[in-house]
Amino acid sequence: MSELLGKAKQFLAEKVAKVKTPEATVTDVNLEGVHRDSIDYGAKVSVDNPYEAAIPICEISYVLKSDGRVIASGTIPDPGSLKAKDTTILDVPVKVPHSVLVSLVKDIGRDWDIDYELEIGLTIDLPVVGNFTIPLSWKGEVKLPSLSDLF
């Protein structure tokens, strides 16, 4: 009996491994706005859906790190769905409080930017498989606004 169960598990694992899944990439991260209490950034995520049907997105989670420390994190519940057999562009807004920038003074002082790593988890509901998270990572520099940007 255990041999039969083992063969069934192997068969299922092979079939699931060959199932096509949507592919995603972070295409851009930009400064969206400057406010009294925070700076807003926006990430663009491009997702290709290989299926003939739209796929619901359960949530988008994000973590923005700089100098090994988390400076912003959050989730976007139920952001919509991926278009069938098409590419969907998702906007991921990231709000960084000014209070966090004070802790990054050493990095900011060198070149008036923040070296960062953005980690995004795109959780989708795949038929048969269930919830599936596509992990994404993007590294870069964010230039800080100058005084002229603030006024």
Residue pairs with C-beta under 8 A, 6 or more apart in sequence:
16 129
19 126
19 128
19 129
20 50
20 51
21 50
21 126
21 132
21 134
22 47
22 48
22 49
22 50
22 51
22 55
22 82
22 124
22 134
23 47
23 48
23 134
24 45
24 46
24 47
24 48
24 122
24 134
24 136
25 45
25 46
25 136
26 43
26 44
26 45
26 118
26 120
26 136
26 137
26 138
27 44
27 45
27 46
27 89
28 43
28 44
29 41
29 42
29 43
29 44
29 118
29 138
29 140
29 142
30 41
30 42
30 44
31 39
31 40
31 41
31 142
31 143
31 145
32 40
32 41
32 42
32 93
33 39
33 40
34 40
34 145
34 149
34 150
36 98
37 97
37 98
38 95
38 96
38 97
38 98
39 95
39 96
39 98
39 101
39 144
39 145
40 93
40 94
40 95
40 96
41 64
41 93
41 94
41 95
41 96
41 142
42 91
42 92
42 93
42 94
43 62
43 91
43 92
43 94
43 118
43 120
43 138
44 89
44 90
44 91
44 92
45 60
45 89
45 90
45 91
45 92
45 120
45 122
45 136
46 87
46 88
46 89
46 90
47 82
47 87
47 88
47 89
47 90
47 122
47 134
48 86
48 87
49 55
49 82
49 83
49 84
49 85
49 86
49 87
49 88
50 85
51 84
51 85
51 127
52 84
52 85
53 84
53 127
54 81
54 82
54 83
54 84
55 81
55 82
55 124
55 125
55 126
56 80
56 81
56 124
56 125
57 78
57 79
57 80
57 81
57 82
57 90
57 122
57 123
57 124
57 125
58 77
58 78
58 123
58 124
58 125
58 131
59 75
59 76
59 77
59 78
59 79
59 123
60 75
60 76
60 79
60 90
60 92
60 120
60 121
60 122
60 123
61 73
61 74
61 75
61 76
61 120
61 121
61 123
62 72
62 73
62 74
62 75
62 76
62 92
62 94
62 118
62 119
62 120
62 121
63 70
63 72
63 73
63 118
63 119
64 70
64 71
64 72
64 73
64 94
64 96
64 116
64 117
64 118
64 119
65 71
65 116
65 117
65 118
65 119
66 104
66 107
66 114
66 115
66 116
66 117
67 104
67 106
67 107
67 115
69 103
69 104
71 96
71 100
71 103
71 104
71 114
71 116
72 94
72 95
72 96
72 97
72 100
74 94
74 95
76 92
76 93
79 90
81 88
82 88
82 124
90 122
92 120
94 118
101 108
101 114
101 144
104 114
107 113
107 114
107 115
108 114
108 144
112 143
112 144
113 141
113 142
113 143
113 144
114 141
114 142
114 144
115 139
115 140
115 141
116 139
116 140
116 141
116 142
117 137
117 138
117 139
118 137
118 138
118 139
118 140
119 135
119 136
119 137
120 135
120 136
120 137
120 138
121 133
121 134
121 135
121 136
122 133
122 134
122 136
123 131
123 132
123 133
123 134
124 131
124 132
124 133
124 134
125 131
125 132
126 132
